[in-house]
Amino acid sequence: MSNQLLVPDAHLHIGDDQLSQGSGGVYEHVYSATGEAHGSVPLAGVAEVDAAVDAADAAFKVWRAWDPADRRDALYRLAKLITANADELCRLAVLDNGVTYEFAKHGPRIAEEWTSYYAGWADKIEGQLISSNRQQRDLAYTLAEPYGVVGIIITWNGPLISLAMKVVPAIAAGNTVVVKPSELTPYAAEHFMKLVREAGIPAGVVNMVPGGIDAGEALVRNPKVQKVSFTGGPTTARKILAGCAEQLKPAVLELGGKSASLVFPDVNLDYVAAVAVYSSIVGLSGQGCAMPTRLLVQESIYDTMIEKVAAITKSITLGDPFDPNIAAGPVVNEAAQTRILAMIERAQTEGSGTLIAGGGKPGGDLAKGFYVEPTVFGDVDPQSEIGQVEVFGPVLAVQRFDSDDQGLEVANSTSYGLASYLWTNDLKRVQRFSEDLQAGGVYVNGGYPLAVGLPFGGLGVSGYGREGGKEGIYEFVRTKAVAIGSGG
């Protein structure tokens, strides 16, 4: 095996301990570009999850007592370490889920931005002076206090970015965390824990326990866990909420989307076509929650746009994710490949749209990996499966609309509500659509969803709660009211 493919030993990180085995068994990690196993991941069971929560609970008393400026400085050190270790984090991201090395370069940059941003918030969280009753001489104010132990469950498509989006604001606010990463993608998370230790963050403040369903349930249901932050799908989210409901425990849920991108004639169609393809089916092979996987094109430019999209899609090269000349890599595993290809086949069988490009899996040298051809359907029925259900793979659904009202109707026709995208230079249209699109965020003419100062999150089956901006750190504090009377 080349040095490029070497993987670190994976561990359970509980307090001071790094365990090479757990009661949940072992997961054999498979590199999705080759279909070959090349590492074993120890899995936490209930015992290890409970131990991690106990470690976090004990560390909370210490971490909360730190001067906020010291927490700030520790997180700034972590941000610098992320940048210093960017090459290794990129390499491990490729091995985790097959993302191309060129695309993986975004991960450390975004993670550093989020870590630095929330480091800056650590000493700026504040309450509010409410009132002073002059007759009784009362003083009333609020305290913004950390919850305590926060349970964090992240998915596999962008583990490093998810860790920065969730772990960093939680501990900046004075909480401690227990993280359950996906066993599918252990390596970037393993290196992140190494950097947490190097930054001087005390043992037990961040604990990491990869595991299966039992581990996730144990984390959610542990009474010492005061809040849960989850990224994943609606089905798992409903189970998490059932566990939270037993203790009336709050949660933050980021659950994916079927985001629409509306294109009007008054924009650069060549640029928009390129962005449409690369932001929906090339980056991460379409395995992203906020990707604009429905392209809604105004009738007068539909034929032109579909030709441009088809030409770009057919030019995309698949192959070794480490090759800088390769545009797209595989999907995460064989199960994902099988599921995506089945959706493509059903769309063709049911006549949900016209297959414009792709639609299969490549052979030859790529046959052993979990590749899916970049795929485009045109004239997609908005009410079909391919028009309504998140594929989480390299499949773009292109749809027509005529009037502004019809475009809004189609864009809002799914149960998701994470992101919407708009391409127009008409300011009145921008203002109207920004209000009328049913989504947690509206991104116009290339606006970026994960800008750290902006709140990111959804509505409907895309979840609730926010990550990013001031709202993102205040998700991890709760308000206590204080009223001081005159005493007589």
C-alpha positions as CSV (number, residue, x, y, z in Angstrom):
1,M,0.0,0.0,0.0
2,S,1.4,3.4,-0.9
3,N,1.9,6.1,1.8
4,Q,-1.0,8.0,0.2
5,L,-3.3,5.2,1.3
6,L,-2.0,4.6,4.8
7,V,-4.6,5.2,7.5
8,P,-4.1,6.0,11.1
9,D,-5.3,3.7,13.9
10,A,-8.8,4.7,14.9
11,H,-9.8,5.0,18.6
12,L,-12.5,5.8,21.0
13,H,-11.6,9.0,22.8
14,I,-13.0,9.0,26.3
15,G,-11.5,11.5,28.8
16,D,-7.7,10.8,29.0
17,D,-8.1,7.4,27.3
18,Q,-7.7,6.4,23.7
19,L,-9.2,2.9,23.4
20,S,-8.5,0.6,20.5
21,Q,-11.5,-1.5,21.0
22,G,-15.1,-1.1,22.3
23,S,-18.1,-3.3,23.2
24,G,-19.9,-2.3,20.0
25,G,-17.5,-4.5,17.8
26,V,-15.4,-3.5,14.8
27,Y,-16.3,-1.9,11.5
28,E,-14.1,-2.7,8.5
29,H,-13.6,0.5,6.6
30,V,-13.7,0.2,2.8
31,Y,-12.0,2.8,0.5
32,S,-14.8,3.7,-1.9
33,A,-12.5,4.3,-4.9
34,T,-11.3,0.7,-4.9
35,G,-13.9,-1.3,-2.9
36,E,-11.1,-2.7,-0.8
37,A,-11.0,-2.8,3.0
38,H,-8.0,-1.1,4.5
39,G,-8.7,-0.3,8.2
40,S,-10.6,-1.4,11.3
41,V,-12.7,1.0,13.4
42,P,-13.5,0.2,17.0
43,L,-17.2,0.8,17.8
44,A,-18.5,2.1,21.1
45,G,-21.3,0.3,22.8
46,V,-23.6,1.6,25.6
47,A,-20.8,1.2,28.2
48,E,-18.3,3.4,26.3
49,V,-20.9,6.0,25.5
50,D,-21.9,6.2,29.2
51,A,-18.2,6.5,30.1
52,A,-17.8,9.3,27.6
53,V,-20.7,11.2,29.0
54,D,-19.4,10.8,32.5
55,A,-16.0,12.1,31.4
56,A,-17.7,15.1,29.7
57,D,-19.8,15.7,32.8
58,A,-16.7,15.8,35.0
59,A,-14.8,18.0,32.6
60,F,-17.7,20.5,32.4
61,K,-17.1,21.7,35.9
62,V,-13.5,22.5,35.0
63,W,-14.1,23.9,31.5
64,R,-16.9,26.1,32.5
65,A,-14.7,27.6,35.2
66,W,-12.0,28.6,32.6
67,D,-11.8,32.3,31.9
68,P,-13.6,32.8,28.6
69,A,-10.5,34.4,27.2
70,D,-8.6,31.2,27.9
71,R,-11.2,29.2,26.0
72,R,-10.9,31.7,23.2
73,D,-7.1,31.3,23.0
74,A,-7.3,27.4,23.1
75,L,-9.7,27.5,20.1
76,Y,-7.5,30.0,18.2
77,R,-4.7,27.4,18.7
78,L,-6.9,24.7,17.3
79,A,-7.7,26.9,14.3
80,K,-4.0,27.3,13.6
81,L,-3.4,23.6,14.0
82,I,-6.2,22.8,11.4
83,T,-4.4,25.1,8.9
84,A,-1.0,23.6,9.7
85,N,-2.4,20.1,9.2
86,A,-4.5,20.9,6.1
87,D,-2.6,18.5,3.8
88,E,-3.1,15.5,6.1
89,L,-6.7,16.4,6.8
90,C,-7.3,16.5,3.0
91,R,-5.6,13.1,2.5
92,L,-7.7,11.5,5.2
93,A,-10.9,13.1,3.8
94,V,-10.3,11.3,0.5
95,L,-9.8,8.0,2.3
96,D,-12.9,8.6,4.4
97,N,-15.5,8.8,1.7
98,G,-13.8,9.1,-1.7
99,V,-14.1,12.9,-2.1
100,T,-11.6,14.2,-4.6
101,Y,-8.4,15.8,-3.1
102,E,-9.1,19.0,-4.9
103,F,-12.6,19.3,-3.4
104,A,-11.3,18.1,0.0
105,K,-9.1,21.3,0.1
106,H,-12.2,23.2,1.0
107,G,-12.6,21.3,4.3
108,P,-9.7,22.6,6.4
109,R,-10.3,26.1,5.1
110,I,-13.9,26.1,6.1
111,A,-13.1,24.3,9.4
112,E,-10.5,26.9,10.3
113,E,-12.9,29.8,9.5
114,W,-15.6,28.4,11.7
115,T,-13.1,27.6,14.5
116,S,-11.6,31.1,14.4
117,Y,-15.0,32.7,14.2
118,Y,-16.4,30.9,17.3
119,A,-13.1,31.4,19.2
120,G,-13.9,35.1,18.9
121,W,-17.3,34.5,20.4
122,A,-16.0,32.7,23.5
123,D,-15.5,35.8,25.5
124,K,-18.4,37.8,24.1
125,I,-21.4,35.8,25.2
126,E,-23.5,38.0,27.3
127,G,-26.9,38.4,29.0
128,Q,-29.1,41.4,29.0
129,L,-30.2,44.1,31.5
130,I,-33.9,43.9,31.5
131,S,-35.2,46.7,33.8
132,S,-34.9,48.5,37.1
133,N,-38.1,49.0,39.0
134,R,-37.5,52.3,40.7
135,Q,-40.3,51.9,43.3
136,Q,-39.1,48.6,44.6
137,R,-35.5,49.2,43.4
138,D,-35.3,45.9,41.7
139,L,-32.6,45.0,39.3
140,A,-33.4,42.4,36.6
141,Y,-31.0,40.8,34.2
142,T,-30.3,37.6,32.3
143,L,-27.4,35.1,32.3
144,A,-26.5,33.1,29.2
145,E,-25.3,29.8,30.6
146,P,-23.9,26.7,29.0
147,Y,-26.1,23.6,29.0
148,G,-23.5,21.1,30.2
149,V,-22.9,18.0,28.2
150,V,-24.0,18.2,24.6
151,G,-24.4,15.1,22.5
152,I,-23.3,15.6,18.9
153,I,-24.1,13.1,16.1
154,I,-22.6,13.8,12.7
155,T,-22.9,12.2,9.3
156,W,-20.3,11.0,6.9
157,N,-20.3,13.4,4.0
158,G,-18.2,16.2,5.6
159,P,-17.0,15.2,9.0
160,L,-14.3,17.8,9.5
161,I,-16.7,20.6,8.6
162,S,-19.4,19.2,10.7
163,L,-17.1,19.0,13.7
164,A,-16.2,22.7,13.3
165,M,-19.8,23.7,12.9
166,K,-21.0,21.8,16.0
167,V,-18.2,21.1,18.4
168,V,-16.5,24.4,18.3
169,P,-19.4,26.7,19.1
170,A,-20.6,24.2,21.8
171,I,-17.3,24.3,23.7
172,A,-16.7,28.0,23.0
173,A,-19.9,28.5,25.0
174,G,-18.5,26.5,27.9
175,N,-20.2,23.1,27.2
176,T,-18.4,19.8,26.9
177,V,-19.3,17.3,24.2
178,V,-19.6,13.7,23.3
179,V,-19.4,13.2,19.5
180,K,-20.6,10.2,17.7
181,P,-19.1,10.4,14.2
182,S,-20.1,8.0,11.4
183,E,-18.0,4.8,11.4
184,L,-18.0,5.2,7.6
185,T,-15.6,8.2,7.9
186,P,-13.3,7.8,10.9
187,Y,-10.0,9.2,9.8
188,A,-10.4,13.0,9.6
189,A,-12.3,12.9,12.9
190,E,-9.5,10.9,14.4
191,H,-6.9,13.5,13.4
192,F,-9.2,16.3,14.6
193,M,-9.1,14.7,18.1
194,K,-5.3,14.7,17.9
195,L,-5.4,18.5,17.2
196,V,-7.9,19.1,20.1
197,R,-5.3,17.6,22.4
198,E,-2.4,19.5,20.9
199,A,-4.4,22.8,21.3
200,G,-4.4,22.3,25.1
201,I,-8.1,21.7,25.5
202,P,-8.5,19.6,28.6
203,A,-9.3,15.9,28.5
204,G,-13.0,15.2,28.6
205,V,-14.1,18.4,27.0
206,V,-14.3,16.7,23.6
207,N,-15.0,12.9,23.6
208,M,-15.4,10.9,20.5
209,V,-17.1,7.5,20.3
210,P,-17.8,6.1,16.8
211,G,-20.6,3.5,16.9
212,G,-23.7,2.1,15.5
213,I,-27.4,2.6,16.3
214,D,-27.1,1.4,19.9
215,A,-24.4,4.0,20.6
216,G,-26.5,6.8,19.1
217,E,-29.5,5.8,21.2
218,A,-27.4,5.6,24.4
219,L,-26.0,9.1,23.8
220,V,-29.4,10.6,23.1
221,R,-31.1,9.0,26.1
222,N,-28.4,9.5,28.7
223,P,-29.9,11.9,31.3
224,K,-26.6,13.8,31.7
225,V,-26.8,14.9,28.0
226,Q,-28.6,18.2,28.1
227,K,-29.0,18.9,24.4
228,V,-28.5,17.0,21.1
229,S,-27.2,18.4,17.8
230,F,-27.7,16.1,14.9
231,T,-26.9,16.1,11.2
232,G,-28.4,13.4,9.1
233,G,-31.8,12.3,7.6
234,P,-35.4,12.7,8.7
235,T,-35.9,9.1,9.6
236,T,-33.1,9.0,12.1
237,A,-34.1,12.4,13.4
238,R,-37.5,11.2,14.3
239,K,-36.0,8.4,16.4
240,I,-33.6,11.0,18.1
241,L,-36.6,13.2,18.9
242,A,-38.4,10.2,20.4
243,G,-35.5,9.7,22.7
244,C,-35.2,13.4,23.5
245,A,-39.0,13.6,24.3
246,E,-38.7,11.2,27.2
247,Q,-36.7,13.9,29.1
248,L,-38.0,16.9,27.2
249,K,-34.5,17.5,25.9
250,P,-33.9,20.1,23.2
251,A,-32.3,19.3,19.9
252,V,-30.8,21.0,16.8
253,L,-31.6,19.1,13.6
254,E,-30.0,19.6,10.1
255,L,-31.7,17.1,7.9
256,G,-30.9,17.7,4.3
257,G,-32.9,19.1,1.4
258,K,-34.1,19.0,-2.2
259,S,-33.0,22.6,-2.9
260,A,-34.3,24.4,-5.9
261,S,-32.1,26.8,-8.1
262,L,-34.3,29.1,-10.2
263,V,-32.7,30.6,-13.3
264,F,-34.0,33.6,-15.2
265,P,-32.9,34.9,-18.6
266,D,-31.1,38.0,-17.4
267,V,-27.9,36.2,-16.2
268,N,-24.8,34.7,-17.7
269,L,-26.1,31.3,-18.7
270,D,-22.6,29.8,-19.3
271,Y,-21.6,30.6,-15.8
272,V,-24.8,29.5,-14.2
273,A,-24.7,26.1,-16.1
274,A,-21.2,25.5,-14.8
275,V,-22.1,26.3,-11.3
276,A,-25.3,24.2,-11.5
277,V,-23.4,21.1,-12.5
278,Y,-20.4,21.5,-10.2
279,S,-22.4,22.5,-7.1
280,S,-25.0,19.7,-7.5
281,I,-23.4,16.6,-9.0
282,V,-19.6,17.0,-9.0
283,G,-18.6,18.3,-5.6
284,L,-18.9,15.4,-3.1
285,S,-20.5,13.5,-6.0
286,G,-23.8,15.1,-5.1
287,Q,-23.7,14.0,-1.5
288,G,-24.4,17.3,0.2
289,C,-27.4,18.5,2.1
290,A,-27.7,22.0,0.7
291,M,-26.8,21.3,-2.9
292,P,-29.1,22.8,-5.6
293,T,-30.2,19.4,-7.0
294,R,-33.3,20.8,-8.7
295,L,-32.6,23.3,-11.5
296,L,-35.7,25.3,-12.4
297,V,-35.2,27.1,-15.7
298,Q,-37.5,29.7,-17.1
299,E,-39.2,28.5,-20.3
300,S,-37.6,30.9,-22.8
301,I,-34.1,29.7,-21.9
302,Y,-34.8,26.1,-21.1
303,D,-33.5,24.5,-24.3
304,T,-30.3,26.6,-24.2
305,M,-29.6,25.8,-20.6
306,I,-30.3,22.1,-20.9
307,E,-27.8,21.9,-23.8
308,K,-25.1,23.7,-21.7
309,V,-25.7,21.5,-18.7
310,A,-25.6,18.3,-20.7
311,A,-22.3,19.3,-22.4
312,I,-20.6,20.1,-19.1
313,T,-21.9,16.9,-17.4
314,K,-20.7,14.7,-20.3
315,S,-17.2,16.2,-20.0
316,I,-16.8,15.3,-16.3
317,T,-14.0,12.8,-15.7
318,L,-14.4,10.1,-13.0
319,G,-11.4,8.4,-11.5
320,D,-8.8,8.2,-8.7
321,P,-9.8,10.9,-6.2
322,F,-6.1,11.8,-5.6
323,D,-5.6,12.6,-9.3
324,P,-5.8,16.4,-9.7
325,N,-7.1,16.0,-13.2
326,I,-10.2,14.1,-12.0
327,A,-13.4,16.1,-11.4
328,A,-15.5,13.6,-9.5
329,G,-14.9,10.5,-7.3
330,P,-17.1,7.7,-6.1
331,V,-20.0,7.8,-3.7
332,V,-19.5,6.7,-0.1
333,N,-20.1,3.0,-0.3
334,E,-21.8,0.1,-2.2
335,A,-25.1,0.6,-0.5
336,A,-25.3,4.2,-1.6
337,Q,-24.3,3.2,-5.1
338,T,-27.0,0.6,-5.3
339,R,-29.7,3.0,-3.8
340,I,-28.8,5.8,-6.3
341,L,-28.8,3.6,-9.3
342,A,-32.1,2.2,-8.3
343,M,-33.6,5.7,-8.1
344,I,-32.2,6.5,-11.6
345,E,-33.7,3.3,-13.0
346,R,-37.1,4.0,-11.4
347,A,-37.1,7.5,-12.9
348,Q,-36.6,6.1,-16.3
349,T,-39.1,3.3,-15.9
350,E,-41.8,5.6,-14.5
351,G,-41.2,8.3,-17.1
352,S,-40.4,10.9,-14.4
353,G,-38.1,12.8,-16.8
354,T,-35.9,12.5,-19.9
355,L,-32.4,11.1,-19.3
356,I,-30.0,13.7,-20.7
357,A,-26.6,12.4,-19.4
358,G,-25.2,9.6,-17.3
359,G,-27.5,7.1,-15.7
360,G,-25.2,4.2,-15.0
361,K,-22.0,3.1,-13.4
362,P,-18.7,3.0,-15.2
363,G,-16.8,-0.2,-16.0
364,G,-13.1,-0.9,-16.6
365,D,-10.7,0.3,-14.0
366,L,-13.5,1.9,-12.0
367,A,-15.8,-1.1,-11.8
368,K,-14.6,-2.2,-8.3
369,G,-15.2,1.3,-6.9
370,F,-18.5,2.7,-5.9
371,Y,-18.9,5.1,-8.9
372,V,-22.1,6.6,-10.4
373,E,-22.0,8.5,-13.6
374,P,-22.9,12.2,-13.3
375,T,-26.6,12.1,-14.3
376,V,-29.0,14.7,-15.6
377,F,-32.7,14.4,-16.1
378,G,-34.6,17.0,-18.1
379,D,-38.3,17.9,-18.1
380,V,-38.7,16.3,-14.6
381,D,-42.2,15.9,-13.2
382,P,-42.1,18.0,-10.0
383,Q,-44.3,15.5,-8.2
384,S,-42.2,12.4,-9.2
385,E,-39.8,10.7,-6.8
386,I,-36.8,12.2,-8.6
387,G,-38.4,15.6,-8.3
388,Q,-39.4,15.3,-4.6
389,V,-36.9,13.0,-2.8
390,E,-33.4,13.8,-1.9
391,V,-31.1,11.5,-3.9
392,F,-27.9,12.3,-2.1
393,G,-25.9,11.4,-5.2
394,P,-24.8,12.8,-8.5
395,V,-28.2,13.4,-10.0
396,L,-29.6,16.7,-11.2
397,A,-33.3,17.2,-12.0
398,V,-34.0,20.0,-14.5
399,Q,-37.5,21.4,-14.6
400,R,-39.3,24.1,-16.6
401,F,-41.4,27.0,-15.4
402,D,-43.1,29.9,-17.1
403,S,-44.1,32.7,-14.8
404,D,-42.6,33.9,-11.5
405,D,-45.6,32.4,-9.7
406,Q,-45.2,29.0,-11.2
407,G,-41.5,29.1,-10.4
408,L,-42.2,29.8,-6.8
409,E,-44.9,27.1,-6.7
410,V,-42.5,24.4,-8.0
411,A,-39.6,25.5,-5.8
412,N,-41.8,25.3,-2.7
413,S,-43.5,22.0,-3.7
414,T,-41.3,19.7,-1.7
415,S,-41.5,19.0,2.1
416,Y,-37.9,20.1,2.5
417,G,-36.8,23.7,3.3
418,L,-33.1,23.9,3.7
419,A,-31.9,26.2,0.9
420,S,-33.1,27.9,-2.2
421,Y,-31.0,29.5,-5.0
422,L,-31.9,32.3,-7.3
423,W,-30.2,33.6,-10.5
424,T,-31.5,37.0,-11.6
425,N,-30.4,40.6,-11.8
426,D,-33.9,41.9,-11.2
427,L,-33.8,43.5,-7.7
428,K,-37.6,43.4,-7.3
429,R,-37.6,39.7,-8.1
430,V,-34.8,39.1,-5.6
431,Q,-36.8,40.9,-2.9
432,R,-40.0,39.0,-3.6
433,F,-38.4,35.6,-4.0
434,S,-36.3,36.0,-0.8
435,E,-39.5,36.4,1.1
436,D,-41.6,33.8,-0.7
437,L,-39.2,30.9,-1.0
438,Q,-39.8,28.5,1.8
439,A,-36.3,27.8,3.0
440,G,-33.9,28.5,5.8
441,G,-31.7,30.4,3.4
442,V,-31.9,32.0,0.0
443,Y,-28.7,32.4,-1.9
444,V,-28.7,34.8,-4.9
445,N,-26.3,34.8,-7.9
446,G,-23.7,32.5,-6.3
447,G,-24.3,33.4,-2.6
448,Y,-22.6,30.8,-0.3
449,P,-24.6,28.8,2.2
450,L,-21.8,28.0,4.7
451,A,-20.5,31.5,5.2
452,V,-19.7,31.3,8.9
453,G,-21.4,34.6,9.9
454,L,-24.8,33.5,8.5
455,P,-27.2,31.2,10.3
456,F,-27.6,27.9,8.5
457,G,-30.5,25.6,8.9
458,G,-33.9,24.6,7.6
459,L,-37.6,24.2,8.1
460,G,-40.0,21.4,7.3
461,V,-38.3,18.0,7.1
462,S,-35.0,19.9,6.7
463,G,-35.1,20.3,10.5
464,Y,-34.8,23.2,12.9
465,G,-32.3,25.2,14.8
466,R,-29.3,27.1,13.4
467,E,-25.6,26.7,12.9
468,G,-23.4,29.7,12.1
469,G,-23.5,33.3,13.2
470,K,-24.6,34.6,16.5
471,E,-27.6,32.2,16.4
472,G,-25.2,29.3,16.1
473,I,-23.5,29.9,19.5
474,Y,-26.6,30.9,21.3
475,E,-28.0,27.4,20.4
476,F,-25.6,26.2,23.1
477,V,-26.6,28.5,25.9
478,R,-29.8,28.8,27.8
479,T,-31.1,32.0,29.5
480,K,-31.5,32.3,33.2
481,A,-33.5,35.3,34.6
482,V,-32.2,37.1,37.7
483,A,-34.2,39.7,39.7
484,I,-32.7,41.3,42.7
485,G,-35.2,43.1,45.0
486,S,-34.5,45.8,47.6
487,G,-35.0,43.5,50.5
488,G,-37.5,45.6,52.3
